[in-house]
Amino acid sequence: MPSYFANLFNSMRITRWGEYGILCSLYLARRYGSEPIGASEIAEAHLLPLQYAQQILHRLRKGGIINSTRGPHGGFTLSKDPSLINLKEILYAAEGDTFEVICESDPVYPHECSFKVDCGLKFVWRDLKGAVDTLLESRTLAQVLALVPDTGAPLQEVLVPGPGAHSTGN
């Protein structure tokens, strides 16, 4: 039988929607106060297919994270100052949640899990979700930007160095 915990921990992750939602928001935060930025520029900056970037930007707009302006000089801007937008808000806009307590919505082993009885683990998962949500609420776009050097490289390359990158720390 596959491990219950392995399945559960595999479901506790940020999806590509969330990851790119944060990256697109960081890109706009770095240019906060400037002219609207087109979806094609954002897609190119993150090496994303344009259609995928447009879907992510649509979710962020619907979630109130960004504004869109139509027309020849249109594009996207943050809806408010980067210091007022936290990572939890972005993940909710991009994904719908930070992560779900899967045993409540889609148990790995329905014949072994009961919705009527709390097995004890549900409380642990709820506490973990609460801790993650609290951490994400405490981190703003401005704080994350302050930690990331503006090298001109795509943010995902700066935040997560690829193969061959060398650490300068010990």
C-alpha positions in Angstrom: 0.0 0.0 0.0 1.4 3.4 -0.9 2.3 5.6 2.0 -0.5 7.9 3.2 2.0 10.5 4.4 3.9 10.5 1.1 0.7 11.2 -0.8 -0.3 13.8 1.7 3.0 15.6 1.7 3.1 15.5 -2.1 -0.2 17.5 -2.1 1.3 20.2 0.2 3.1 22.2 -2.4 2.8 25.4 -4.4 1.6 24.8 -7.9 2.9 26.4 -11.0 -0.1 28.7 -10.9 1.0 30.0 -7.5 4.7 30.1 -8.3 4.2 32.1 -11.5 1.5 34.2 -9.9 4.2 35.3 -7.4 6.8 35.8 -10.0 4.5 37.9 -12.2 3.5 39.9 -9.2 7.2 40.4 -8.3 7.9 41.6 -11.9 5.1 44.2 -11.6 6.3 45.2 -8.1 9.8 45.9 -9.4 8.2 48.3 -11.9 5.6 49.7 -9.5 4.6 53.3 -10.4 5.6 52.9 -14.0 3.5 52.5 -17.1 1.4 49.4 -17.6 3.4 46.3 -18.7 2.1 44.1 -21.4 1.5 40.4 -21.0 4.0 39.6 -23.7 6.8 41.3 -21.8 5.9 39.5 -18.6 5.7 36.2 -20.4 9.0 36.8 -22.1 10.6 37.8 -18.8 9.6 34.5 -17.2 10.1 32.3 -20.3 6.4 31.5 -20.3 4.1 30.8 -23.2 2.0 34.0 -23.7 -1.3 32.2 -23.3 -0.2 30.7 -20.0 1.0 34.1 -18.7 -2.4 35.7 -19.8 -4.3 33.0 -17.8 -2.2 33.7 -14.7 -2.6 37.5 -15.1 -6.3 37.0 -15.5 -6.5 35.2 -12.2 -4.4 37.9 -10.5 -6.7 40.6 -11.9 -9.8 38.7 -10.7 -8.2 38.3 -7.3 -7.6 42.1 -7.0 -3.8 41.8 -7.1 -3.3 43.6 -10.4 -5.2 46.1 -12.6 -5.4 45.9 -16.3 -5.6 48.8 -18.8 -6.8 48.3 -22.4 -5.5 50.0 -25.4 -2.3 50.6 -27.3 -0.5 51.7 -24.1 -2.3 49.2 -21.9 -1.1 46.4 -19.8 -0.9 45.4 -16.2 0.0 47.2 -13.0 -0.2 46.2 -9.3 -3.4 47.3 -7.7 -1.6 48.7 -4.7 1.8 49.4 -3.2 4.0 46.2 -3.0 4.3 46.7 0.7 0.5 46.2 1.0 0.3 42.9 -1.0 1.2 39.7 0.8 2.1 36.3 -0.6 -1.0 34.6 0.8 -3.2 37.0 -1.2 -1.3 36.2 -4.4 -1.6 32.4 -3.9 -5.3 32.7 -3.2 -5.8 34.7 -6.4 -3.6 32.4 -8.5 -4.5 29.0 -7.0 -7.6 29.4 -4.8 -5.7 28.4 -1.6 -2.3 28.0 -0.1 -2.7 24.3 0.3 -5.7 22.2 1.2 -6.1 19.8 4.0 -6.6 16.9 1.6 -8.2 14.5 4.1 -11.1 16.9 4.3 -11.7 17.3 0.6 -10.2 14.3 -1.1 -9.0 11.6 1.2 -6.1 9.5 -0.1 -7.8 6.3 1.3 -11.5 7.1 1.5 -12.3 3.6 2.9 -9.9 4.2 5.8 -10.6 7.9 6.4 -13.8 9.0 8.0 -15.3 12.5 7.5 -17.3 11.9 10.7 -14.4 11.2 13.0 -11.3 13.3 13.4 -8.3 11.0 13.3 -6.1 13.4 15.1 -4.0 14.2 12.0 -6.6 16.6 10.7 -5.8 18.9 13.6 -2.1 18.7 12.8 -2.8 19.5 9.1 -5.1 22.3 10.0 -2.4 23.7 12.4 0.2 23.4 9.7 -2.0 25.2 7.1 -2.6 27.9 9.7 1.2 28.3 10.3 1.8 28.4 6.5 -0.9 31.0 6.0 0.4 33.1 8.8 3.9 33.0 7.4 2.6 33.9 3.9 0.5 36.8 5.3 3.6 38.2 7.0 5.7 38.4 3.8 4.9 41.2 1.3 6.1 41.7 -2.2 8.2 44.6 -1.1 10.0 42.4 1.5 10.7 39.7 -1.1 11.9 42.2 -3.6 14.4 43.6 -1.0 16.0 40.2 -0.9 16.3 39.7 -4.6 19.0 41.6 -6.5 17.8 43.2 -9.8 20.2 41.5 -12.2 17.9 41.6 -15.2 17.8 37.8 -15.2 14.4 36.1 -15.0 13.4 36.1 -11.3 13.0 32.3 -11.2 16.7 32.1 -12.1 17.7 34.5 -9.4 15.4 32.9 -6.7 16.3 29.3 -7.6 19.7 29.0 -9.2 19.9 26.3 -11.9 22.5 23.6 -12.3 26.1 24.8 -12.2 25.3 27.7 -10.0 27.7 28.1 -7.1 27.0 29.2 -3.6 29.0 32.0 -2.2 28.2 30.9 1.4 29.7 28.2 3.5 
